[in-house]
Amino acid sequence: MKKEKKQEETKMAVLEHLQPERVFYYFEEISKIPRGSGNTKEISDYLVSFANSHNLRCIQDDDNNVIIFKEASEGYENAPVVMLQGHMDMVCEKTADSTHDFTKDPLQLRIEGDFVSATNTTLGGDNGIAVAYGLAIMEDTTLSHPALELVITVDEEIGLLGAASVDTTPLKAKYLINLDSEEEGYICAGCAGGMTAVSEIPVRYQEYTDYKWRVKVSGLLGGHSGAEIDKNRANATLLLARFLHEGKELAEYSVSELFGGQKDNAIPREAEALVLASKEDGEKLSAYAAAYTEALRKEYTGSDEEITVTVEEEGQGTEPVLHPVSQEKALFFLLNYPNGIQKMCGFIDGLVETSCNVGITKLTPAVLSCSASVRSSVGTAKKALADKIGYLTEFLGGTFTIEGEYPAWEFKQDSKLRQVLVDVYEEMYQKEPVVNVIHAGLECGLFYEKIAGLDCVSIGPDMQDIHTSEEKLSISSVERVWNYLLEVLKRIKE
């Protein structure tokens, strides 16, 4: 038994030789703990145990948010308090053939060249690397820094819920360094606000007997609905709806099942429908799928070229199918949903101002349910887009609700903290960092709103394809950002 346990420990120690050693040690430790959004109790308790074992004051609230406090090092007693901040939850995406259970299985980490990834699943570098950085700093008694408040929130990936609920009254921070950015050399100084828009369109069914045909849209890149919304990546659910609409010109069919997407803030990579049709009509749909695939690959040349649409027979049977009126409502809704970029920023080149991502769509026995991520750096534009979706929903007899709304983090013209980061970066790397505002949502906006006068920035190491099973974290970038962060903390004395 002891031998088997030792073998398992050795198997899990994939990152033990990487630098900075303690950062990757903690990253691997938390990768053993299931921590999908809504499943954060175990990782939260791990953080509390860490604090207790290092004699650090700690607060854990009823939502599992954790705050760990560390006193200033010698000579920094009068320096402004700094909050280091990230989130403990991760997006749980996996490949179609993966058997990984995100509720109990540890991530299977691997190293390929300069990158750490996970086998067939998301890595959780977003935002596990912030947790790892934070723990490595909090345990090290040799570092020079002001008093620190490490704030690790829950459920960021489903609407910044932890940042919204956490009580900030115990905090004394004047500066906030958020560690949830994904590109080294960039200092984020503002972000979009957002919300989850939930639509439910009532539907009716009737029994029908015929051949069953499985329609699948697959092979898409997907990605983060904020960071990748400007990369012209296709939405599998909406491509499916378009196929079904165009297919009506070729064949008669009835929809029995329809679903696509796994997360509100991830662009859907796959979608499926089950339709009932005659042998002849099903074969027409199957033949059209090949032509439709070719057309889509041409449309998405250079951005999403592996799109594949298939229609396969699954035998004969009797299934509940949508009443014709309900079917028309469902397709009308999906074809007219305002997905993708809605408006670009007028004063920052290349910045998306307002967008929407149809994230999770599912046909249930009672409703067609659709939840989408709505983002904008302008509050009135965000409201207008939500109103448009609500109007479409209610026009079709449905109900519309808003969940997890969070404010934008507005760019601050005069930021002492940002200037420290710029100066340190220029000295360390002999070049200027890029100061930017992003379309993705960050928790800075909620802390900025709660704590008067809070000065915020967001940084992080290079990551690729977050929110997908191809997510990667650069090893060398983790080390550089670590050294950069330590030097920034060392410089903050006033």
C-alpha positions as CSV (number, residue, x, y, z in Angstrom):
1,M,0.0,0.0,0.0
2,K,2.8,2.4,0.9
3,K,4.6,1.6,-2.3
4,E,1.5,2.3,-4.3
5,K,1.0,5.6,-2.5
6,K,4.6,6.6,-3.2
7,Q,4.2,5.8,-6.9
8,E,1.1,7.9,-7.0
9,E,2.8,10.9,-5.3
10,T,5.7,10.6,-7.8
11,K,3.3,10.4,-10.7
12,M,1.6,13.6,-9.6
13,A,4.9,15.5,-9.0
14,V,5.1,16.6,-12.6
15,L,6.2,20.2,-12.0
16,E,8.6,19.8,-9.1
17,H,11.7,20.7,-11.1
18,L,10.3,23.9,-12.6
19,Q,11.2,27.4,-11.4
20,P,10.0,29.3,-9.4
21,E,9.9,26.1,-7.4
22,R,7.3,27.0,-4.8
23,V,5.0,28.6,-7.3
24,F,4.8,25.5,-9.4
25,Y,4.6,23.4,-6.2
26,Y,1.4,25.1,-5.2
27,F,0.1,25.1,-8.7
28,E,0.4,21.3,-8.8
29,E,-1.1,21.0,-5.3
30,I,-4.2,22.9,-6.2
31,S,-4.5,21.0,-9.5
32,K,-5.1,17.9,-7.4
33,I,-8.3,19.5,-6.0
34,P,-11.5,19.7,-8.0
35,R,-12.4,23.4,-8.2
36,G,-14.9,24.0,-10.9
37,S,-17.2,27.0,-10.3
38,G,-19.8,26.1,-7.7
39,N,-17.6,23.4,-6.3
40,T,-15.1,25.4,-4.2
41,K,-15.4,24.1,-0.6
42,E,-12.4,21.8,-0.8
43,I,-10.0,24.3,-2.4
44,S,-11.3,27.0,0.0
45,D,-10.6,24.8,3.0
46,Y,-7.1,24.1,1.6
47,L,-6.3,27.8,1.6
48,V,-7.5,28.1,5.2
49,S,-5.3,25.2,6.2
50,F,-2.4,26.8,4.4
51,A,-2.9,30.0,6.4
52,N,-3.2,28.2,9.7
53,S,-0.1,26.2,9.1
54,H,1.9,29.4,8.4
55,N,0.4,31.3,11.4
56,L,-1.3,33.8,9.1
57,R,-4.6,35.5,10.0
58,C,-7.4,34.3,7.8
59,I,-11.0,34.9,7.0
60,Q,-13.3,32.4,5.3
61,D,-16.8,33.5,4.6
62,D,-20.0,31.5,4.0
63,D,-19.5,31.6,0.2
64,N,-16.0,30.1,0.6
65,N,-14.1,33.4,-0.3
66,V,-10.8,33.5,1.6
67,I,-8.7,36.4,2.8
68,I,-5.2,35.8,4.2
69,F,-3.3,38.6,5.9
70,K,0.5,39.1,6.1
71,E,2.3,41.8,8.1
72,A,4.7,44.2,6.4
73,S,8.3,43.2,6.3
74,E,10.9,45.4,8.1
75,G,11.1,48.9,6.8
76,Y,7.7,48.7,5.1
77,E,5.5,49.4,8.1
78,N,4.3,52.7,6.7
79,A,3.9,51.6,3.1
80,P,0.4,51.4,1.6
81,V,-1.3,48.0,2.1
82,V,-1.4,45.9,-1.1
83,M,-4.1,43.5,-2.0
84,L,-3.0,40.5,-4.2
85,Q,-6.1,39.1,-5.8
86,G,-7.3,36.2,-7.9
87,H,-10.0,33.5,-8.0
88,M,-9.9,29.8,-7.0
89,D,-12.5,28.4,-9.4
90,M,-11.8,27.3,-13.0
91,V,-13.7,26.6,-16.2
92,C,-14.3,22.9,-16.6
93,E,-14.0,22.0,-20.3
94,K,-12.9,18.8,-21.8
95,T,-12.6,17.0,-25.1
96,A,-15.5,14.9,-26.3
97,D,-13.8,11.6,-25.7
98,S,-12.5,12.5,-22.2
99,T,-13.8,10.6,-19.2
100,H,-12.4,13.1,-16.7
101,D,-14.8,13.8,-13.8
102,F,-14.3,17.4,-12.7
103,T,-16.1,16.8,-9.4
104,K,-13.5,14.3,-8.1
105,D,-10.6,13.7,-10.5
106,P,-7.2,15.6,-10.2
107,L,-6.0,17.3,-13.4
108,Q,-3.5,15.3,-15.3
109,L,-0.7,17.8,-15.8
110,R,1.9,17.5,-18.5
111,I,4.9,19.5,-19.8
112,E,5.5,20.1,-23.5
113,G,8.4,22.4,-24.2
114,D,7.8,25.7,-22.5
115,F,4.2,24.9,-21.6
116,V,2.2,23.3,-18.9
117,S,-1.2,21.9,-19.9
118,A,-3.6,19.2,-18.8
119,T,-4.5,16.1,-20.7
120,N,-7.8,16.5,-22.5
121,T,-9.1,19.2,-20.1
122,T,-8.8,22.8,-19.2
123,L,-5.6,23.5,-17.1
124,G,-7.1,26.0,-14.6
125,G,-4.1,28.3,-15.1
126,D,-7.0,30.8,-15.2
127,N,-6.7,31.5,-12.3
128,G,-4.8,28.9,-10.5
129,I,-1.6,30.7,-11.2
130,A,-2.8,33.6,-9.1
131,V,-3.4,31.3,-6.2
132,A,0.0,29.8,-6.6
133,Y,1.8,33.1,-6.8
134,G,-0.1,34.3,-3.7
135,L,0.7,31.3,-1.6
136,A,4.3,31.3,-2.5
137,I,4.6,35.0,-1.5
138,M,2.6,34.6,1.7
139,E,4.8,31.7,2.9
140,D,8.2,33.4,2.1
141,T,9.6,35.3,5.1
142,T,12.6,36.6,3.2
143,L,10.8,38.9,0.8
144,S,10.5,42.7,1.1
145,H,7.0,44.0,0.8
146,P,4.2,46.1,2.4
147,A,1.5,44.6,4.4
148,L,-0.4,42.1,2.2
149,E,-4.0,41.0,1.9
150,L,-4.4,37.9,-0.3
151,V,-8.0,37.8,-1.5
152,I,-9.0,34.6,-3.3
153,T,-12.6,34.6,-4.5
154,V,-15.1,31.9,-5.7
155,D,-17.2,31.6,-8.8
156,E,-15.5,34.3,-10.9
157,E,-16.1,32.3,-14.0
158,I,-19.9,32.3,-13.6
159,G,-20.4,36.0,-13.1
160,L,-17.8,37.3,-10.6
161,L,-20.0,36.1,-7.8
162,G,-17.4,35.8,-5.1
163,A,-16.1,39.3,-5.7
164,A,-19.6,40.6,-5.5
165,S,-20.4,38.8,-2.2
166,V,-17.1,39.2,-0.3
167,D,-17.1,41.6,2.6
168,T,-14.4,44.2,2.0
169,T,-14.7,46.0,5.4
170,P,-11.8,44.1,7.0
171,L,-9.5,45.2,4.1
172,K,-7.1,48.2,4.4
173,A,-5.6,47.9,0.9
174,K,-4.9,51.1,-1.0
175,Y,-3.4,49.2,-4.0
176,L,-4.8,46.1,-5.8
177,I,-2.7,43.9,-8.0
178,N,-5.0,41.5,-9.7
179,L,-3.3,38.4,-11.1
180,D,-5.9,37.3,-13.6
181,S,-4.4,38.6,-16.9
182,E,-3.1,36.2,-19.6
183,E,-0.4,38.2,-21.4
184,E,3.0,39.1,-20.1
185,G,4.2,42.6,-20.8
186,Y,0.7,44.0,-20.6
187,I,-0.6,46.1,-17.6
188,C,-4.3,46.0,-17.6
189,A,-5.9,49.3,-16.4
190,G,-9.6,48.8,-17.1
191,C,-12.1,46.2,-18.2
192,A,-15.7,45.7,-19.4
193,G,-18.7,45.2,-17.1
194,G,-20.9,42.2,-17.8
195,M,-23.9,40.1,-16.9
196,T,-25.4,36.7,-17.8
197,A,-28.6,37.0,-19.8
198,V,-31.0,34.1,-19.4
199,S,-33.9,33.5,-21.8
200,E,-36.5,30.8,-21.6
201,I,-38.9,30.3,-24.5
202,P,-41.9,28.0,-23.8
203,V,-42.2,25.1,-26.2
204,R,-44.8,22.3,-26.9
205,Y,-44.2,18.8,-28.1
206,Q,-46.0,16.1,-30.0
207,E,-45.2,12.4,-30.5
208,Y,-43.8,11.5,-33.9
209,T,-42.5,8.2,-35.4
210,D,-39.8,8.2,-38.2
211,Y,-36.1,7.8,-38.7
212,K,-33.9,9.5,-36.2
213,W,-31.0,11.6,-37.4
214,R,-28.2,13.1,-35.2
215,V,-27.0,16.5,-36.4
216,K,-23.6,17.5,-35.0
217,V,-21.5,20.6,-35.3
218,S,-17.9,20.1,-34.1
219,G,-14.3,20.9,-34.6
220,L,-14.6,24.6,-33.6
221,L,-11.9,26.4,-31.7
222,G,-14.1,28.0,-29.1
223,G,-12.4,30.2,-26.5
224,H,-13.0,32.9,-24.0
225,S,-16.1,35.0,-24.8
226,G,-14.3,38.2,-23.9
227,A,-10.6,37.7,-24.9
228,E,-11.4,35.7,-28.1
229,I,-14.7,37.4,-29.2
230,D,-12.7,39.5,-31.8
231,K,-11.0,36.5,-33.4
232,N,-13.9,35.6,-35.7
233,R,-14.4,32.2,-34.1
234,A,-17.7,30.5,-34.9
235,N,-20.4,29.7,-32.4
236,A,-21.4,26.0,-32.8
237,T,-25.0,26.5,-31.5
238,L,-25.8,29.3,-34.0
239,L,-24.2,27.4,-36.8
240,L,-26.5,24.5,-35.9
241,A,-29.6,26.7,-35.9
242,R,-28.6,28.1,-39.3
243,F,-28.2,24.6,-40.7
244,L,-31.6,23.6,-39.5
245,H,-33.1,26.7,-41.0
246,E,-31.5,26.2,-44.3
247,G,-32.3,22.6,-44.2
248,K,-36.0,23.3,-44.3
249,E,-35.6,24.3,-48.0
250,L,-34.5,20.7,-48.8
251,A,-36.3,18.4,-46.4
252,E,-39.1,18.1,-43.9
253,Y,-38.0,17.3,-40.4
254,S,-39.0,17.8,-36.7
255,V,-36.6,18.7,-33.9
256,S,-36.6,16.4,-30.8
257,E,-33.4,17.5,-29.1
258,L,-31.1,20.5,-29.3
259,F,-28.2,21.6,-27.1
260,G,-24.9,23.4,-27.4
261,G,-22.2,25.0,-25.2
262,Q,-21.1,24.3,-21.6
263,K,-20.3,27.7,-20.2
264,D,-21.7,31.2,-20.5
265,N,-18.3,32.7,-21.0
266,A,-16.9,30.1,-23.4
267,I,-17.7,30.2,-27.1
268,P,-19.4,26.9,-27.9
269,R,-17.2,24.4,-29.7
270,E,-19.9,21.7,-30.3
271,A,-23.7,21.5,-30.7
272,E,-26.1,18.8,-31.5
273,A,-29.7,18.2,-32.5
274,L,-31.8,15.1,-32.9
275,V,-34.3,15.4,-35.7
276,L,-36.9,13.0,-37.1
277,A,-37.4,12.7,-40.8
278,S,-38.1,10.2,-43.5
279,K,-35.2,8.1,-45.0
280,E,-35.2,10.3,-48.1
281,D,-35.3,13.6,-46.3
282,G,-32.6,12.5,-43.7
283,E,-30.3,11.6,-46.5
284,K,-30.9,15.0,-48.1
285,L,-29.9,16.6,-44.9
286,S,-26.8,14.4,-44.6
287,A,-25.7,15.3,-48.2
288,Y,-26.3,19.0,-47.4
289,A,-24.1,18.8,-44.3
290,A,-21.1,18.1,-46.5
291,A,-21.7,21.1,-48.6
292,Y,-22.5,23.2,-45.6
293,T,-19.2,22.2,-44.0
294,E,-17.3,23.3,-47.1
295,A,-19.1,26.6,-47.1
296,L,-18.4,27.3,-43.4
297,R,-14.7,26.4,-43.7
298,K,-14.5,29.0,-46.5
299,E,-16.4,31.6,-44.5
300,Y,-14.1,31.1,-41.5
301,T,-10.8,30.7,-43.4
302,G,-7.9,31.8,-41.2
303,S,-10.0,31.8,-38.0
304,D,-11.9,28.5,-37.6
305,E,-11.1,26.2,-40.4
306,E,-11.9,22.8,-38.9
307,I,-15.7,23.2,-38.6
308,T,-17.4,19.9,-39.4
309,V,-21.2,19.3,-39.7
310,T,-22.5,15.7,-39.9
311,V,-25.9,14.1,-40.1
312,E,-26.0,10.4,-39.1
313,E,-28.9,8.0,-38.9
314,E,-29.8,6.4,-35.5
315,G,-32.5,4.0,-36.5
316,Q,-36.3,4.4,-36.4
317,G,-38.3,5.3,-33.3
318,T,-41.0,7.4,-31.6
319,E,-39.9,10.6,-29.9
320,P,-41.4,13.8,-28.6
321,V,-40.7,16.5,-31.2
322,L,-41.4,20.2,-31.2
323,H,-44.8,21.4,-32.3
324,P,-44.3,23.2,-35.7
325,V,-45.0,26.6,-34.0
326,S,-42.5,25.9,-31.2
327,Q,-39.9,24.8,-33.7
328,E,-40.3,28.0,-35.7
329,K,-40.0,30.1,-32.5
330,A,-36.9,28.3,-31.4
331,L,-35.1,28.7,-34.8
332,F,-36.3,32.3,-35.1
333,F,-34.9,33.1,-31.6
334,L,-31.5,31.6,-32.3
335,L,-31.1,33.1,-35.8
336,N,-31.9,36.6,-34.5
337,Y,-30.0,36.5,-31.3
338,P,-27.4,39.4,-31.2
339,N,-24.2,37.3,-30.9
340,G,-20.6,38.5,-31.3
341,I,-19.2,42.0,-31.4
342,Q,-21.9,44.6,-31.3
343,K,-19.7,47.8,-31.2
344,M,-16.0,48.7,-31.1
345,C,-14.6,51.3,-28.8
346,G,-14.4,54.7,-30.4
347,F,-11.3,56.0,-28.7
348,I,-9.1,52.9,-28.0
349,D,-8.0,51.2,-31.3
350,G,-8.8,47.5,-31.4
351,L,-10.9,47.4,-28.2
352,V,-14.3,45.7,-28.3
353,E,-16.8,47.9,-26.5
354,T,-19.9,45.7,-26.5
355,S,-20.4,42.1,-27.3
356,C,-22.6,39.0,-26.6
357,N,-21.8,35.3,-26.5
358,V,-24.6,32.7,-26.7
359,G,-23.1,30.3,-24.2
360,I,-25.4,27.5,-23.1
361,T,-28.5,26.5,-25.1
362,K,-30.7,23.5,-24.2
363,L,-34.1,22.3,-25.2
364,T,-35.9,20.9,-22.2
365,P,-39.4,19.4,-21.9
366,A,-40.8,22.9,-21.1
367,V,-38.6,25.5,-22.6
368,L,-35.7,26.4,-24.9
369,S,-33.2,27.8,-22.4
370,C,-30.4,30.0,-23.4
371,S,-27.9,31.9,-21.3
372,A,-25.4,34.3,-22.7
373,S,-22.5,36.5,-21.6
374,V,-23.2,40.2,-22.2
375,R,-20.2,42.5,-21.9
376,S,-19.6,46.2,-22.4
377,S,-17.3,48.9,-21.0
378,V,-20.2,51.4,-21.3
379,G,-23.0,50.8,-18.8
380,T,-25.8,52.2,-21.0
381,A,-24.7,50.1,-24.0
382,K,-24.7,47.0,-21.8
383,K,-28.3,47.8,-20.7
384,A,-29.4,48.4,-24.2
385,L,-28.1,45.1,-25.4
386,A,-29.8,43.3,-22.5
387,D,-33.0,45.1,-23.4
388,K,-32.7,44.0,-27.0
389,I,-32.3,40.3,-25.9
390,G,-35.1,40.7,-23.4
391,Y,-37.4,42.2,-26.1
392,L,-36.7,39.3,-28.5
393,T,-37.4,36.8,-25.7
394,E,-40.6,38.3,-24.5
395,F,-41.9,38.9,-28.0
396,L,-41.8,35.1,-28.4
397,G,-43.7,34.6,-25.2
398,G,-40.6,33.9,-23.1
399,T,-39.2,35.1,-19.8
400,F,-35.9,37.1,-19.5
401,T,-33.7,37.5,-16.4
402,I,-30.3,38.9,-15.6
403,E,-27.8,37.2,-13.3
404,G,-24.3,38.0,-12.0
405,E,-24.2,41.6,-13.2
406,Y,-20.9,43.4,-12.5
407,P,-19.6,46.9,-13.2
408,A,-17.0,48.0,-15.6
409,W,-13.6,49.0,-14.2
410,E,-12.9,52.4,-15.6
411,F,-9.5,53.6,-16.7
412,K,-7.8,55.9,-14.1
413,Q,-5.8,58.7,-15.7
414,D,-3.5,59.2,-12.6
415,S,-2.5,55.9,-11.1
416,K,0.5,55.8,-8.8
417,L,0.4,52.0,-8.7
418,R,0.4,51.7,-12.5
419,Q,3.4,54.1,-12.7
420,V,5.3,51.8,-10.4
421,L,4.6,48.8,-12.6
422,V,5.6,50.7,-15.7
423,D,8.9,52.0,-14.2
424,V,9.9,48.6,-12.8
425,Y,9.1,46.9,-16.1
426,E,11.2,49.4,-18.1
427,E,14.1,49.0,-15.8
428,M,14.0,45.2,-15.8
429,Y,13.4,44.6,-19.5
430,Q,14.6,47.9,-21.2
431,K,11.3,48.3,-23.0
432,E,7.9,49.8,-22.3
433,P,5.0,47.6,-21.2
434,V,1.7,47.9,-22.9
435,V,-0.9,49.6,-20.8
436,N,-4.3,48.5,-22.0
437,V,-8.0,48.1,-21.3
438,I,-9.6,44.7,-22.0
439,H,-13.0,43.4,-23.0
440,A,-12.9,40.5,-20.7
441,G,-14.4,40.9,-17.2
442,L,-12.1,41.2,-14.2
443,E,-12.9,41.4,-10.5
444,C,-11.1,44.8,-10.2
445,G,-14.3,46.6,-11.1
446,L,-16.2,45.2,-8.1
447,F,-13.4,45.9,-5.7
448,Y,-12.9,49.4,-7.2
449,E,-16.6,50.0,-6.6
450,K,-16.5,48.7,-3.0
451,I,-13.3,50.3,-1.7
452,A,-13.1,54.1,-2.2
453,G,-10.0,55.3,-3.8
454,L,-8.6,51.9,-4.6
455,D,-5.8,52.0,-7.2
456,C,-5.9,48.8,-9.4
457,V,-3.9,47.0,-12.0
458,S,-4.0,43.5,-13.4
459,I,-1.0,41.4,-14.7
460,G,-0.2,37.8,-15.4
461,P,1.9,35.4,-17.3
462,D,1.4,34.2,-20.9
463,M,-1.5,31.7,-21.3
464,Q,-3.1,30.3,-24.5
465,D,-6.6,29.1,-25.3
466,I,-8.0,29.6,-21.8
467,H,-11.5,28.1,-21.2
468,T,-10.7,25.3,-23.7
469,S,-9.1,21.8,-23.4
470,E,-6.1,23.3,-25.2
471,E,-5.3,25.7,-22.4
472,K,-1.5,26.2,-21.9
473,L,0.6,28.1,-19.4
474,S,4.1,29.3,-20.3
475,I,6.7,28.1,-17.8
476,S,9.3,30.8,-18.6
477,S,6.7,33.5,-18.5
478,V,5.6,32.4,-15.0
479,E,9.1,32.9,-13.8
480,R,9.6,36.3,-15.4
481,V,6.3,37.6,-14.0
482,W,7.2,36.2,-10.6
483,N,10.4,38.1,-10.5
484,Y,8.6,41.2,-11.8
485,L,5.9,41.0,-9.1
486,L,8.5,40.6,-6.3
487,E,10.3,43.7,-7.5
488,V,7.1,45.7,-7.8
489,L,6.2,44.8,-4.2
490,K,9.7,45.7,-3.1
491,R,9.3,49.2,-4.7
492,I,6.0,50.1,-3.0
493,K,7.0,52.1,0.0
494,E,4.7,55.1,-0.3
